[in-house]
């Protein structure tokens, strides 16, 4: 079994989710501002439980996953970030086999540089452990703040794809580029 890391930055602690996080995690994923550009629909308590279990399962099966983001000063859970391989049903499918990078922060934690700080640390961690694995992310074209974070991190637009509506597929420079394969 993979040991899930704890990564510290100047202001943040990126750590495994734990059961004590559940109520805060439910609040994160029930927040309409958090999900506006991700699913568009707040998650139920049951859906959030499944998301939390998925986070642990990703680490177990893939050796990577999402970490809870804890603000050091307050000790509170402010979001999560990490890597997925979701086997998404999108056309063309271009994230499978990559470190699909994602993040979500409470509105009160946004516009403070936390996402960039957390992801810089996570990307450095991943580049050591998975040097040949490409990194991607998918972002709603209306999500300007996330597009800016992705750009700061070296992600560049590769394509626009259909995944529950249009999304922008980005690939990170400095990693192996994602090859686009059109559906027959």
N, C-alpha and C positions, 0 to 999 in steps of 0.2 A: 504494500500500500504506500502511496505517495505521502510524504510528510508535507502538509500545507504550511507554507512559510508565513512569517510575520515580517513585514518590511516597514522600516521607519524612515520618514522624511523629517524635514525640519518641523513641520506643523501637523503631520498626519501619522497615524499608525494603520497600516494595511494588514489585516489579520483575518484568520478564518472566522466565518460566521459561527455564532453559538446560539444555543436555545434561548439564552437571556436576551438576545437581539430581536426575538420574534415580534414583539409588539411594535418596536420601532421600525422593523422591516415591513410590517403590515402598513404602518403609517406612510412609509416611503412609497410603496407601490400602490397605495390607494390615493395618492396625491395627484390630482388632475394635471397640475403643472409638470410633474415628473413624467407622466406617461403620455402627455400630449403628442410628442413626436416619436414615441416608441411603439406603443400599441394603440393609443388613442382612447383606451378604456381603462379606468382604474381597476386594479386587481382585487378580487375578493380575498378574504382571509384564507380560504382553501387554495386558491391559485397561488397565493404568496407562499404558503407552506410547500407547495410543489416546486416553486422557484428556489426556495431555500434548500430543499433536498437535491434539486438538480445541481446547485452550486457544489455541494459535497460530492455528488456522483461524478461530476466533470473532473474534479481533482483525482478521484479514485481511478477512473478509467483512462483519462487522457494525460494526467500529470500536470495539468494546468487548469485554471478556472477563475472564478471571481473571488475577490476578497472584500470584506467589509471595510469601509473607510471610517475611521474613528478620528475625530478632531482631538488632538492631544490636550489642548488647553481645557476643553470642557469635558472630555471623556465620552462625548455622545456620538452615536452612529449618525453620520451625515450622508451616507450613500454607499455605493459599491462600484468596483471597477475590476476588469480582468479580461480573460480570454475564453472564448467558446469555440466549439466545433458543433454546430447545430443541425447539420444535414438538412438545411433549409430547402423548401420547395419553392425555388425562384428560378426565373428564366432570364438569362442563362445562369446556372448554378456555378458560382465562382468563389464562394467562401469555404466550401468543404475542403478539409485538409489544410486549412490555414489557421493561424491564430487570429480569430475574429475578435477584434478589440472592442470593448464596450464600457460604458460608464453611465451612472445615474446619480445625481446629487439632489438633496432637498433644495428647494428654492432659496432658503436662508443661507445655504452654503455656496450658492452660485455666484459668479462674478468676483471671486476672491483668489482665483488661480489654483484652487484645490484640485480640479480635474487634471490640469496640466501637470501639477506637482505629483499627483498620484500615478498618472500614466507614465511619466518619465521614469519613475522608479520601477514600475511594472515592466515597461519595455526593456529597461536595462537588465532586469532579472531574466526575462524571456530570451533576450539575445544571447545570454550566457548559456542557457539550458537548451535552447532550440535554434541554434544559429542558422540552420538551413531552411527553417519553416517561414514561409511568407506571412506577413501580417496584413490584415484587411480590416475594414469596418464598413458598415452600411449606415447611412444617415439620411433621414428625411430631408429633401431639398429645402424645406421651410425652416429647418433647425439651424439658423445662422450661428448661434453660440457654439454648438457642437462642431460645425464645419470649421470654425476658427480654431478650436482646440485641436482638431485633427490636423489642420494645416501646420500649426505650431509644432506638432509632433512628427512632421515629415510625411504625412499621408497626402496623396494626390489623387484627384479623380481619375478613374480608369473607365467607368461606364455608368450609364443609368440603366437600372434593371427593374423588372416588375417583381415586387415582393409585397403583396397586400397594398398595392399602389406603388407609385414610383419612389425609388430610393436611389441615392448616389452611392456607388461602390467606390471605395477608396483603397489604395494600396500604398504601403509605406515604402518610401525610397530607402535604400540601404539594406533592404531585404530582397529576397528573390521576388520578382514581379509576378503577379497573378496573370495567367494566360486565360483569355476569354474563349469560351467554347459555345458557339451558338447551338441552340436546339435544332435537331433535324427538321 
